[in-house]
Amino acid sequence: MLFSMVGSHKRRGFYISPGNATGCLPCLCHTTGAVNDICNSLTGQCICRDASIAGQSCDRCKDLYFGFDPQTGSKDKIQGKIHKIKGPDQKLQQQQQKCTKHNNNKLENHLPVFIQPKQNIYLKWSSDAMSIHGGPNIVVGRGKVSFYRDIKRANDVRVSLCQPCNCHLSGALNETCHLVTGQCFCKRFVTGSKCDACVPSASHLDVNNLLGCSKTPSQQPPPRGKVQSSSAINLSWSPPDSPNAHWLTYSLFRDGFEIYTTEDQYPYNRTQHELKLKEEGCEQTMKTIFASRIFTKIFKELVESQLLRPVVFKNIYSDVLDTDSKSSLKLMETLNFMMQIAKGNEHLSTSAMLAKHPKNLLLECLFSSKYQHDPDIQYFLDTALSPYTSYSYYIETTNVHGSTRSAAVTYRTRPGVPEGRLNLSYIPPVSSDSVTLYWTAPSNRSGPIEKYILSCAPIGGIQPCVPYEGHETSATVWNLAPFTKYHFSVQACTSGGCLHSSPLTVTTAQAPPRRLGPPEVRKISATELHVEWSPPMEPNGRNSRPRFPFLGKNMNENLGMWKCAVRVWQLLLKKWTGIIIRYELYMKRLRSNGETTPAQRQVFQSSGWLSPQPFAESANENALKPPQTTTTITGLEPYTTYEFRVLAVNMAGTVSSAWTSERTGESAPVFMARPSVFPLSPYSLNVSWEKPADNDARGKVVGYNINMISEQSPQQLLPMVFSQVFHAVKSQDLYYIVKGLKPYRIYNFTISLCNSIGCVTSASGAGQTLAAGTDVLKLGFAKISLAVEYRID
């Protein structure tokens, strides 16, 4: 058998065929198309005469060539050769049955030229279109084909009778139709052979509607809100997921009332809800369409024939393969026609896959958000709203067929400035360093009160005060200056702003003065002292806050008594426009031994107005002069020590200074006690005296003068009088021994007391010397001892 096959192989006009019983088959080369009857011994391919001839037996034209008659083997009768299709302007003079088309009341001739007669495929030209016909399918290269082959009226396969598609322009995607059945390609919601009727549950066929007819819109997303302020909310919304029409009317409702209406038309944009692919693999379907050979080949040939610009082809091809690109309406139409061809050609590898994805599904894929334009959201700014108020919004979307309504969403405006009046008051009596204030809480309609701010400002800026911040409706402000006017105000604040109260003026109470220094005393003369002092460093000191114990802790209790107390306190403050103060000067005298007399007496008083403020608000405040702070005390004892203190008095209390002392000036002494005279011997006497009191000396003792004024013997009836300053001693000496005297004589002595002003002489004191021959030692010892003891005293 193998030998037979090899032998057959070497025979002319045969090639090896293992599946055949004989092992070989004849070449069957076409006598006209092939060079001879010899073929390839392995494949059976004959050697064709021309590159335009194809087929194993060289019995047909190559693709896009015509003019070869495989039955008769003859070439084109007119030109005698096989022709390549070059374009619609190529003039062919073949005498064939013509097909007539009615376009704009003009008759145009169409010349069908067979390319592959066995498959009943032929080429047809017209002034605005080129179509390749074969089986029930049609491919559009440029322009539109609006005819189909009516096979019922065709008697000759080479001659077809073309009938107009008559597609309804409002419901069809274009003017073309199925080559055999004449079925027009309808829009999504259109049916009928001419696309002139709406599908069930649809209505209003419209040429401008991409879907043809309209259905009730569905799945309208709710509006999205952004609260702008206490009176405005910015709202935005996207089209429904299924608009089902080319024209929509949006109505925005707030709390059930329509507040805004606007219209939108195709193309609708997706921002919040992207359209999902209706079936898994839809995107892959489009990729498969473009990746298949048949579509790539047809696109390339259309580009080569200049029926499709290269840039368009590139954009269409890349739009599907690149998911980041955007599609266009041209892409949608092109893919639609591609799909129709694929469904009619059973030999295409993609036909089974495309059967699962009909036209509408492919269109929905193309309408997915990735092929849409930039977002075009609807916006509306809702203003003149109430603060801190919740509002419910929803969108009602309407088209010509029906309407749908979104879910309701609620947004609340921000808090605003509190409304109403904020009444600020104080609780009497007002202390000298603190005040308790209270206020009414405003309405919370504008939002929750986040805090209260109580501020105060002293008039004249003497001492700043610390503000209060908190949630309470009362507060006590401490560390205030006594008898000082303050302006208080309170704010009730939300996050949206603050409500201010009217200012309230409060004058703190007086307090007893504090820190009053001792007076300064200066001597003027022996009988006058000048006393001067300064006002208290704190004319109003700090004391505890007085209270009305009968009023209770709760202001709501005894409300009438509270009002009465407030009124009385306000009347008092009107009267107390300054500090009423009085100075009292008290004096007491020191004894000569340094002890003070228990009694003190007021020697001076002065009243007036003393204000700690740097300026007066009215003329009445300075109606009186400040009280005197200096005085002269007269009629005093010379060289006498006096103590003084000052008492400062205001309406709240008193303060006393410390005692200070000063001595009056010197004057001539007024008294000196008589001296004591004791004998010491027949020739000496001891003269001693006592230190005078200050009120007698009236000055500092500068010395003593010892005067001998008389001498008398026992025989004399009268003494011999004379005046002689016998000796002067220092102020600290209190005795003197007079020597050189005569025995048994009586001597009289006086002592003169002298200060810086003058002297005073005492009365005389007498003493007798001892008799002569007397034991001086025995008699004088005691005398001397007495003298010594006295001196020591």
Secondary structure, 3 states (H helix, E strand, C coil): CHHHHHHHHCCCCEEECCCCCCCEEECCCCCCCEEEEEECCCCCCEEECCCCEECCCCCEECCCEECCCCCCCCCCCCCCCCEECCCCCCCCCCCCCCEEEEECCEEEEECCEEEEHHHCEEEEECCCCEEEEECCEEEECCCCCCEEECCCCCCECCECCEEECCCCCCCEEEEEECCCCCCEEECCCEECCCCCEECCCCECCCCCCCCCCECCCECCCCCEEEECCCCCEEEEECCCCECCCCEEEEEEEECCEEEEEEEEECCCCCCCCCCCCCCCCHHHHHHHHHHCHHHHHHHHHHHHCCCCCHHHHHHHHHHHHCCCCCCCHHHHHHHHHHHHHHHHCCCCCCHHHHHCCCHHHHHHHHCCHHHCCCCCCEEEEECCCCCCCEEEEEEEEECCCCEEECCCEEEECCCCCCCCCCCEEEECCCCCCCEEEEECCCCCCCCCCCEEEEEEEECCCCCCCCCEEECCCEEEECCCCCCCEEEEEEEEEECCEEEECCCEEEECCCCCCECCCCCEEEECCCCCEEEECCCCCECCCCCCCCCCHHHCCCCCCCHHHHHHHHHHHHHHHHHCCCCEEEEEEEEEEECCCCCECCCCEEEEEEEEECCCCCCCCCHHHHCCCCCCCEEEECCCCCCCEEEEEEEEECCCCEEECCCEEEECCCCCCCCCCCCEEEEEECCEEEEECCCCCHHHHCCCCCEEEEEEEEEECCCCCCCEEEEEEEEEECCCCCEEEECCCCCCCEEEEEEEEECCCCEEECCCEEEECCCCCCCHHHHHHHHHHHHHHHHHC
